[in-house]
Amino acid sequence: MKYVAALSILILLISCRSPATGPVKGVLVVYGSGVDYELVDELLEDIQLHVITVDTENVFNFSSCTEEMFRGDLKSRRTILFVAEQEGLLPDMLHQIDGIYHANDVWATGQDVFGIIFPEFTHLPELSRQLERSYNEHLSAYIYGSFVSTQMSSMERIDSLLTLGFSMDIPKSYHLSDWDPDAGFLQYQRFVSDDCLLLLSIRWIDDDIVLNPDEAVLWREAVARHYFYNAEADSVDRSRVAVDPFKLHELSGWMLLGMWRNPDHLNAGAFTSYILHADGRRYLLDMEIFHEHREKEPFIREGWIIMNTFFAGG
């Protein structure tokens, strides 16, 4: 009975917690008084990841506080990293796997809390991967409705795409701007603000041609020029494009990440694309971002999260 009562109290406490808050890509670093913050600063530089499009952008936004300052709203942050001199100084609820301590929903729901013993800690790439996984989960929850009730998955859209031979989970915050199945092209748009526009496009062709990296860039450029509104002069900046082998579920192809330009309108932006092959059909999934002189990394990642829901066939 005591166990049942304790479990009931624990469930009640968890259910009363508020959702995690703070920047979706933010990581709050909490360090003890005996930790050399200059060394922590070097650690953060080592675990920082980057996305290169128009500029080189940081993936994580780090902020920090001492253990004494860690109270109030800081305890509700989405991602928290504790840096301590020894295990006994980390929060008790963290569990260690391969040198990284972790727990979910410690002070808020939808929260990831990590901990490391410093300066002995050496698993830097794995810590970066864990923090990126946390960022992806927070951003996905935001896109699909946990934090913004008007942005959610739309089963009606999935059903309509299935009639075309594929599916993708497109949030309702994206409005349909171009539906032309006969031409093999669809586009959805999201107006983030007066200064930020996202274009999510799907282009497909029935053929068995496997493109090489240069041909992949040319095809993405041609699709933008032919199908995007007022984009006849669009081009992919060859000096700022990366083409990497890519696999999504059971499909193989290329992932593109780079910069587009339009000299007619004196503007530019970032884009990311998946080029995939499946059952005699070639697909281009593309997210284009216009957010002049401002960050683009979160929207590139938003494109990846949405495009990762793509499935060919039923």
Disulfide bonds with the S-S distance in Angstrom:
none
